[in-house]
Amino acid sequence: MSRPDPLTVAAVLARLEEISRSRPDRVLRLRGRLPLDGAEEPFELLIFRGFSSSTTHPTDVDPDQPALPPEALLESGELLAGPLNPQAERRLGAPAPVEHWLHPAAW
């Protein structure tokens, strides 16, 4: 029996953005690595109200384009109270594998 193909980075982001539309009181912070010039660079991406925004790298101005390239490595996500206040963040969910956050009940 073959295993299903894993979701692409774009598909994962689209699914998380869709879930976030129904949770305007939540922000999901994703962390991972971007392969660049033979090395890896850390990134941070916030998902809030259906949109992704990078805090560490430029993103495309077209909201229909994924905020991360296909080769990005998604490592973990953590749930925060929204809207985000950087001086007083409230963590609602401990860091967990990104797959955990693909389930609306986790939010």
N, C-alpha and C positions, 0 to 999 in steps of 0.2 A: 504494500500500500504506500502511495507517495504522499508526502506532506504537502499542504497547501503552500504556495509561494508567500513569503512574508510581504507585508504591506510596504509600499514605497514610502520614502520620507514625505513626499507630497500627499499621498493618501492618508498617512497618519496625521499630518497637520490639518488636512481638510476635515477629518473626522473629529479631531479635538476642537477645531474652530466651530464646527456644527454643535457639539455638545455645549460649548461655552456660550452660545447664543441664548440658550435657555437658562443660563446661570450668570446673570449680570452682576451678582454679588461675589463672584469668584475670579481669581486670576491664576492661571497655571504657568509656572516658571519651568521651562525646560532647559536642561544643561546637556552639553555634549562636546564633540570635537569636530572640527572641519579639517580635512586633509588639505594642506597647502604646501606646494613646492617641496614635496617629500617629507614634510613635517606635519604636525598636528597642532591646531590652535583651538583653545577652548572657546565656546560660545554660550550665550544666554539668550533665550527667546521667551517673550511673554505672550500669552494668549488671553485675550480679554474681549468679551462681547462679539465673538466671531472673527476677530482679527489677530494676526501674529505680528509682533514687532521685535526686532533684535535690539538688545541693549549693548551689544559688543561689535556688531558689523553692520554695514549698510544693507538695506533691503530695497527691493524693486518698488517703484512707486505704483506699479500696477497691482491692485489687490487680487487679481486673478492669477498672479504668478506666485509660486511657493516662496516662502520667506527663507528657505534653506535650499542649498543645492542637493541633488540626488545622492551625492557621496557623503553627506553629513552623517555623523554617528550620534544618534540620540541615546543618551545614557540614563538620564533620570528626570523626573518631574516632581514638583512639590506644589501643593495647593495653598494659595494665599487668599485672605479676605480682600475683596475688591470694593471700590476702586483702590488701587495700590497707593499706599502712603510710604515712601521710602524711609522716612524718619521713624515710622511706627508700624512696621510690617507685622501682620498677624498671620502666622502659619496655621493652616487648618488641617493640613495633611503632610506627614513626614515624607522626605524624599523616597520615591519608589520607582521601579522600572516604568518606562513610558507606557508599556502595554497595560499597566494597571489603570491608567487614566483614560483608556479607551472605553471604559465602562461607565455610563452616566451615573450609576449608583455610587461610584467612588468620589464623585464631586460633591 
